[in-house]
């Protein structure tokens, strides 16, 4: 196909040439002193065209000859650039392969090649990456002095160069990660606070902040960070729920009086306050601080909605109610009776309601529920032991020493 096209073009050129140059009526006369040269117009035009081609060829040849030193220098720079890039790629390969000494040597070789080549010295992003690879290798080799030195060079260079700004963000994230490896939570949080807002909201930055706040024993801040991560789908749903509950419990454990506990509870997100496990942890802490009434107020909404909760959540809420049982009022009796009727086969509900009835000295109903709970192996050993002890106290109050002794014996052997 290509040959056919060339033939067609050749024929077209022949036709055009025959049409334009076929009539040789023109005459060109050239005078030089006493000399005169007559030639046809066609020959003159061909001579002019040849002369132009010759002049252009001569000019190109002279330009190529005079540009040899420049092209030689560019070739040398390109060769050194390829050598530096190859050294940096080798450093990356060695670093990811766990050969940190070789990675450090390769990165330093790349930086040395760049430093010896003035035309490559302006590539600040390349320099920052080389320093970061050297610093990362030094960190893996536990050479903290060299790591900090190389990191400082990378940060200073990246801060003064707009082209290396993305490398600066990576350097700060790496520095925060290394600070966490050194168990220096304050340094990690300081580095993360210097990040731009957009970078600080990235998933990796939030993960680092979560680790730093937990290491620095800041459960409230860790809880906020974990909730942001959950919104960004940084965890699976199950893992996020477990982590948030754990952090909420840690935050509640830091309260030293009921006023501080109340402030922490009000600072929680609405989703945390609607979590049965978080509310149960808050109620247990309130009981430890001598404020069971406060704990019962936090559990009351969940007892009104037991039917909308899972069996595990109902068990957690019931166990928490037992810890805040002292001083329970008669207003609780209707919702406790309703819970017993709605979930007659759940031992945790029977244990909580039986404990409440015993606290109100309604021993007949309490005994039946507590015996059911105490003999159910689904309850933990501590809960069954607690139920037997209450039954023993009821027997003592009724003057039945034999039954009290049997209950004490069952409590001792529980679990």
C-alpha positions in Angstrom: 0.0 0.0 0.0 2.8 2.4 0.9 4.5 1.7 -2.5 1.3 2.5 -4.4 1.1 5.8 -2.5 4.7 6.7 -3.3 4.1 5.9 -7.0 1.0 8.1 -7.1 2.9 11.0 -5.5 5.8 10.5 -8.0 3.3 10.6 -10.9 1.7 13.8 -9.4 5.1 15.5 -9.2 5.9 14.5 -12.8 2.6 15.9 -14.0 3.2 19.2 -12.1 6.8 19.4 -13.4 5.7 18.7 -17.0 3.0 21.3 -16.8 5.0 24.1 -15.2 8.4 23.5 -16.8 7.3 22.0 -20.1 7.4 25.4 -22.0 10.9 26.8 -21.8 10.1 30.3 -23.1 11.8 32.2 -20.3 15.3 33.6 -20.6 17.6 34.9 -17.9 20.6 37.1 -18.8 23.4 37.7 -16.3 25.8 40.6 -16.9 29.2 40.8 -15.2 31.5 43.4 -16.6 32.1 42.7 -20.2 30.7 39.2 -19.8 27.2 38.1 -20.5 25.6 34.8 -19.6 22.2 33.7 -21.0 20.4 30.7 -19.5 16.9 29.4 -19.5 14.5 30.3 -16.7 14.1 26.6 -15.7 17.9 26.1 -15.3 18.2 29.3 -13.3 15.5 28.3 -10.9 17.0 24.8 -10.4 20.4 26.5 -9.8 18.9 28.8 -7.2 17.2 25.9 -5.5 20.5 23.9 -5.4 22.4 26.9 -4.1 19.9 27.4 -1.2 20.1 23.7 -0.3 23.9 23.9 -0.4 23.9 27.0 1.9 21.6 25.4 4.4 23.7 22.3 4.5 26.8 24.3 5.1 25.2 26.4 7.9 24.0 23.2 9.6 27.4 21.6 9.3 29.1 24.7 10.9 26.4 24.8 13.7 26.9 21.1 14.4 30.7 21.6 14.5 30.5 24.6 16.9 27.9 22.9 19.1 29.9 19.8 19.8 31.2 20.9 23.2 27.6 21.8 24.4 26.2 18.5 23.2 29.1 16.6 24.8 28.4 18.4 28.2 24.6 17.6 27.9 25.5 14.0 27.2 27.7 13.8 30.3 25.0 15.4 32.4 22.4 13.0 31.1 24.7 10.0 31.8 25.3 11.2 35.4 21.5 11.8 35.8 20.8 8.3 34.7 23.5 7.0 37.1 21.9 9.0 40.0 18.4 7.8 39.2 19.7 4.2 39.0 21.4 4.6 42.4 18.2 6.0 43.9 16.1 3.2 42.5 18.6 0.7 43.8 18.3 2.4 47.2 14.5 1.9 47.1 14.8 -1.7 46.1 17.3 -2.4 48.9 15.2 -0.5 51.5 12.1 -2.5 50.7 14.1 -5.7 50.7 15.3 -5.0 54.2 19.0 -4.5 53.3 19.2 -1.1 55.0 23.0 -0.7 55.0 23.0 -1.2 51.2 20.1 1.1 50.9 21.9 3.8 52.8 25.0 3.4 50.7 23.0 3.6 47.4 21.1 6.7 48.6 24.4 8.5 49.6 25.9 7.5 46.2 22.9 9.1 44.4 23.3 12.3 46.5 27.0 12.4 45.8 26.5 12.1 42.1 23.9 14.9 42.2 26.2 17.1 44.3 29.1 16.7 41.9 26.9 17.7 38.9 25.9 21.4 39.1 23.2 20.9 36.5 21.4 18.4 38.7 21.7 20.3 41.9 18.4 22.1 41.3 16.4 18.9 41.5 15.3 19.5 45.1 12.7 16.7 45.1 15.4 14.2 44.2 17.6 15.4 47.0 14.8 15.3 49.6 13.9 11.7 48.6 17.6 10.7 48.8 17.9 12.2 52.3 14.6 10.5 53.4 15.9 7.1 52.2 19.1 7.7 54.1 17.2 8.7 57.2 14.8 5.7 56.9 17.7 3.3 56.6 19.4 4.9 59.6 16.2 4.6 61.6 16.0 0.9 60.8 19.7 0.5 61.8 19.0 2.3 65.1 21.3 5.2 64.2 19.1 8.0 65.6 21.8 10.7 65.3 22.2 10.2 61.6 18.5 9.7 61.1 17.7 13.1 62.7 20.5 14.8 60.8 19.3 13.5 57.4 15.7 14.3 58.3 16.6 17.9 59.2 18.3 18.3 55.9 15.3 16.9 54.0 12.8 19.2 55.9 14.9 22.3 55.5 15.4 21.7 51.8 11.7 20.8 51.2 10.5 23.8 53.2 12.5 26.2 50.9 11.4 24.6 47.7 7.9 24.6 46.3 8.6 21.7 44.0 9.5 19.5 47.0 6.4 20.4 49.1 4.8 17.0 48.7 8.0 15.4 49.8 7.9 17.6 52.9 4.5 16.2 53.9 5.9 12.7 53.5 8.9 13.6 55.6 6.8 14.8 58.5 4.6 11.8 58.4 7.7 9.5 58.4 9.2 11.6 61.3 5.9 11.1 63.2 6.0 7.4 62.6 9.6 7.2 63.7 8.8 9.2 66.9 6.1 6.6 67.7 8.7 3.8 67.2 10.8 5.7 69.8 7.7 5.9 72.1 7.9 9.7 72.0 4.2 10.6 71.8 4.8 14.3 72.4 7.2 14.6 69.4 4.8 12.7 67.2 1.9 14.9 68.1 4.0 18.0 67.5 5.0 16.8 64.0 1.4 15.9 63.1 0.2 19.3 64.3 2.5 21.0 61.8 0.9 19.3 58.9 -1.5 21.3 56.6 -5.2 20.7 57.4 -5.8 18.6 54.3 -2.8 16.4 55.0 -3.8 16.0 58.7 -7.2 14.6 57.7 -5.7 11.8 55.6 -6.2 8.3 56.8 -2.5 7.6 57.5 -2.1 10.8 59.4 -5.2 10.0 61.5 -3.9 6.5 62.2 -0.6 8.0 63.4 -2.4 10.6 65.6 -4.6 7.8 67.1 -1.4 5.8 68.1 0.2 9.0 69.4 -2.8 10.0 71.6 -3.1 6.5 73.0 0.6 6.4 73.7 0.4 9.8 75.3 -2.6 8.6 77.4 -5.1 11.1 75.9 -8.2 8.9 75.6 -10.5 11.8 74.8 -8.5 13.0 71.9 -7.9 9.4 70.8 -11.7 8.9 70.8 -12.3 11.9 68.6 -9.5 10.7 66.2 -10.9 7.2 66.1 -14.4 8.5 65.3 -12.9 10.5 62.4 -11.2 7.3 61.2 -14.4 5.4 61.4 -16.1 8.1 59.3 -13.3 7.8 56.7 -13.8 4.0 56.8 -10.3 3.5 58.2 -11.6 0.4 60.1 -14.1 -2.3 59.5 -17.5 -1.7 61.2 -16.9 -4.3 63.9 -13.3 -3.1 64.6 -14.4 0.5 64.8 -17.1 -0.3 67.2 -14.8 -2.3 69.5 -12.1 0.4 69.3 -14.5 3.3 70.1 -15.9 1.4 73.1 -12.4 0.6 74.4 -11.4 4.3 74.1 -14.5 5.5 75.7 -13.9 3.1 78.7 -10.3 4.4 78.9 -11.6 8.0 78.9 -14.1 7.2 81.7 -11.5 5.5 83.8 -9.5 8.8 84.0 -12.3 10.4 86.0 -11.3 10.9 89.7 -14.7 12.3 90.9 -18.3 12.4 89.8 -18.0 15.9 88.4 -15.2 15.0 86.2 -17.0 11.9 85.1 -20.1 13.9 84.3 -18.0 16.3 82.1 -16.5 13.4 80.2 -19.9 11.9 79.6 -21.3 15.2 78.2 -18.3 15.6 76.0 -18.9 12.3 74.3 -20.5 12.2 70.9 -24.2 11.4 70.8 -23.4 8.0 69.1 -21.1 7.1 72.1 -23.8 8.0 74.6 -26.3 5.8 72.8 -23.9 2.9 72.9 -25.0 0.4 75.6 -21.5 -0.7 76.4 -20.3 2.9 76.8 -23.2 3.7 79.1 -22.6 0.6 81.1 -18.9 1.5 81.5 -20.0 5.0 82.7 -22.5 3.6 85.2 -19.8 1.2 86.6 -17.4 4.1 87.0 -20.1 6.2 88.7 -20.7 3.3 91.1 -17.0 3.2 91.9 -17.0 7.0 92.6 -20.0 6.6 95.0 -22.7 8.0 92.7 -25.0 5.1 91.8 -28.0 7.4 91.1 -26.0 9.1 88.4 -25.2 5.8 86.8 -28.8 4.6 86.9 -29.8 7.8 85.1 -27.5 6.9 82.3 -28.8 3.4 82.1 -32.5 4.3 82.3 -33.0 5.0 78.5 -31.6 1.6 77.6 -34.0 -0.2 80.0 -36.9 1.5 78.3 -35.7 0.2 74.9 -34.5 -3.3 75.7 -36.5 -4.9 72.9 -34.5 -2.9 70.3 -31.1 -4.2 71.6 -29.2 -7.4 71.0 -29.0 -10.1 73.7 -25.3 -9.2 74.4 -26.1 -5.5 74.8 -29.0 -6.4 77.2 -26.6 -8.5 79.3 -24.1 -5.7 79.5 -26.8 -3.2 80.6 -28.1 -5.6 83.1 -24.7 -6.3 84.6 -24.1 -2.5 84.9 -27.4 -2.0 86.7 -26.3 -4.5 89.3 -23.3 -2.3 90.1 -25.5 0.8 90.6 -28.2 -1.0 92.5 -27.8 0.5 96.0 -30.6 3.0 96.7 -32.7 2.0 93.6 -36.1 3.7 93.8 -39.6 2.2 93.4 -39.9 4.0 90.0 -37.7 1.3 88.6 -40.0 -1.6 89.5 -42.4 -1.3 86.6 -39.6 -1.4 83.9 -37.9 -4.2 85.7 -41.1 -6.3 85.8 -41.6 -5.5 82.1 -38.1 -6.7 81.4 -38.6 -9.9 83.2 -41.8 -10.6 81.3 -40.3 -9.7 78.0 -37.1 -11.8 78.4 -37.9 -14.6 80.9 -35.0 -16.8 79.6 -32.2 -14.3 79.9 -30.2 -15.0 83.1 -28.6 -11.6 83.1 -32.0 -9.9 83.2 -33.1 -12.3 86.0 -30.0 -11.5 88.0 -30.4 -7.7 87.7 -34.2 -7.8 88.5 -33.7 -10.2 91.4 -31.0 -8.0 92.9 -33.2 -5.0 92.6 -36.1 -6.8 94.2 -33.9 -8.0 97.0 -32.7 -4.4 97.5 -36.3 -3.4 97.9 -36.8 -6.4 100.3 -39.3 -8.1 98.0 -37.7 -11.5 98.9 -40.2 -13.9 97.5 -40.0 -12.7 93.8 -36.3 -12.0 94.3 -35.5 -15.5 95.4 -37.0 -17.2 92.4 -35.2 -14.9 89.9 -31.9 -15.2 91.7 -32.0 -19.0 92.0 -32.7 -19.1 88.2 -29.7 -16.9 87.5 -27.4 -18.6 90.0 -27.9 -22.0 88.4 -27.5 -20.8 84.8 -24.0 -21.5 83.5 -24.4 -18.8 80.8 -23.6 -16.2 83.5 -20.0 -15.5 84.6 -18.7 -17.0 87.8 -18.7 -13.6 89.5 -22.4 -13.0 88.6 -23.4 -16.4 89.8 -21.4 -16.0 93.0 -23.1 -12.6 93.6 -26.5 -14.2 93.1 -25.7 -16.9 95.7 -24.5 -14.3 98.2 -27.7 -12.3 97.9 -29.7 -15.6 98.4 -27.6 -16.3 101.5 -28.4 -12.8 102.8 -32.1 -13.3 102.2 -31.9 -16.7 104.0 -30.2 -15.1 107.0 -32.8 -12.3 107.2 -35.5 -15.0 107.2 -33.6 -16.9 109.9 -33.0 -20.0 107.7 -29.4 -20.8 108.7 -29.3 -24.1 106.8 -30.3 -22.5 103.5 -27.9 -19.6 104.1 -25.0 -22.1 104.7 -25.9 -23.9 101.5 -25.9 -20.6 99.6 -22.6 -19.7 101.0 -21.2 -23.0 100.0 -22.6 -22.7 96.5 -21.1 -19.2 96.2 -17.7 -20.5 97.2 -17.8 -23.3 94.6 -19.2 -21.1 91.8 -16.9 -21.0 88.8 
